[in-house]
Amino acid sequence: MTWQNPLRDPRDRRLPRIAGPCGLVLFGVTGDLSRKKLMPAIYDLANRGLLPPGFSLVGFARRDWADQDFAQIVHDSVKEHARTEFREEVWEQLSEGVRFVPGSFDDPEAFERLRATVDELDAARGTDGNHAFYLAIPPGSFGTVVQRLKQHGLADVPDGSWRRVVVEKPFGHDLESARELDRALSEVFPEDSIFRIDHYLGKETVQNILAIRFANTVFEPIWNANYVDHVQITMAEDGGIGGRAGYYDGIGAARDVIQNHLLQLMALVAMEEPPAFDAKTLRLEKQKLLSSIVLPRRLDLTTARGQYVGGWAGGEKVLGFLEEEGMPPGSTTESYAAVTLNVENRRWAGVPFYLRTGKRLGRRVTEVAVVFKRAPHLPFSATSTEELTQNAIVVRVQPDEGMTVRFGSKVPGTTLEIRDVSMDFAYGGSFTEASPEAYERLILDVLLGDPPLFPRHEEVELSWQILDPVLEAWARKGKPDPYPAGTWGPESADAMLRRDGRVWRRP
Ligand code: BG6
C-alpha cells in the first residue's frame, strides 16, 4: 500500500478550497440579486483569497455602459453590501478583470461580442476557457440565453476546460413548466454542468443540520416516529413584498419558498444518513425522502393561505398586500402559506411536518422545530407539571443562528414544580469565525465544480409534484384569507393545527 499524505487527500474538506483559473459571466446585472448578493459575494471570495488572481467578471445587460461604468456599479454594490471589510488592493485586482458587454438576449451581435470578450480574457488573464454563465434573470429568458450561448460557441468546452450554467429559482411555476425549463437547459448543457441555486442550501446553519444529525449519537436515536410528535418548519419574514409585485404576483409564498427552500430543509431534516458526503448519495437520499412525501386527503383542512392587510407592524404603518406598488387590484396571490405533509416511511409514519412561510409576519425568523412526544408517564401531580410543554430541538437557521434543546426542569424551591428550560448553542458563543454568506459558498462551489449543494432536476420535479395539487386546490378556492400585518398569519393557519391538537410556535 502506498502512503498517502492526508494533507493531499482531495476529500479533506478542511483545506481551503481555492478556485482554479476561471471567470463568471453574469446575466441580469441590473437586478437586486446581483447588486445585493452576487457582486458582494464575489468580492468577499476575492477578499478571502479564494478566487484565482486572473478571475474575471463579465456583466451582460441592455445598458449603454463601458467596462468602467459596470466596474463602478460593482464597486458601489460591494461597498454597500459586502460582508468583509473593503480593501483597496483586493478591489484593484478584482476590477482589472471586470468587463461589460452591452446587448439584449435576442441580439446575436451581443453574443458575438461576449464571445470575443471571453476569448480576450482567456488570453489576457489566463482564465483558460473556464467560464460559468450565471443567469440571474427571469426563467422565461433561460431558453433564449442558453440557445444563444450554444449558437455562438460559448457552450462549447475547449479541451481540458469547463463551461457551466447557473440558474436561480423559480424553476418553473408547476411540474410541466419545470420540465420545459429543464428541457431548454439540457439541450445545451449536460446535467453535471447545470448548477441550480437554492440559496438556503448555502447557509451554514442549513448545512449544519447534517452535521448535527450525523456526527452525533444523541440525536439520531430519537429522530423518528417513536419519539417525535411533529415537526414545524417556519420561514417568517417581517418585510412585505416591497417593490417586487411584478415578480411575486401570480407566484405567491408557496411557489416562492415552499417548493424550494422549505422542502429542501425538510429533506435534510428527514432523510436517511447518506453513505458518504458526496453529491450522488446526498442527492439520492433527498430524492428518496421527497418521493416519500404525501399530502393529506383534505387539503381544505390541512393547508392555509393568507394575504396581509395593512396596519401597524414593528411600530411602523405598513401597506396591505393589495396596496403594494404595482400589485394588480384583486390579486389572489398568497403572501402566507402553510401545508401539512406526511412522510410514508417507517421512520416518519404518523408524524406530520408542518411547513409555513409568510411576509409581514411578527418577526423575521427561520427555524426547524422537532417537537417530541410527552413522556409516556409522569410520576408527578398534575399541578407540578402545568408549565411543562413538550421537549423540542430547535435549529435556528436565522437570525441568532444556533440550536436550542427544550426540556423540563425542577424549579428551585421546596415544592415540586416542573417548567420548561432551554439549553442553547449559539454560533457567536462557540466559534470565532463569522459564517460566510450563502452565495459565497455557492459561487465558490460552482467555480470548483462541486455539486452537493445544488438540487438536481429530479428533486425539483418531485417538489412540484408535492405542491401542484395544493396550488390547484387553492386556485379553485379563489381568495386567500386576510391577516393583519405584523401578526402570525391567518386564523385558518391556527385552525389547521388546532384540529390536530397542536399549536404553532411563536418564535
Ligand atoms: C428568496 C425569496 O428566495 O428568499 C424571497 O424569493 C425571500 O421572497 C428570500 O425574501 C429570503 O431569503 P433569506 O436568505 O433572507 O431568508
Residues whose N, C-alpha, C, O or C-beta is under 5 A from the ligand:
A	BS01	BG6	D256
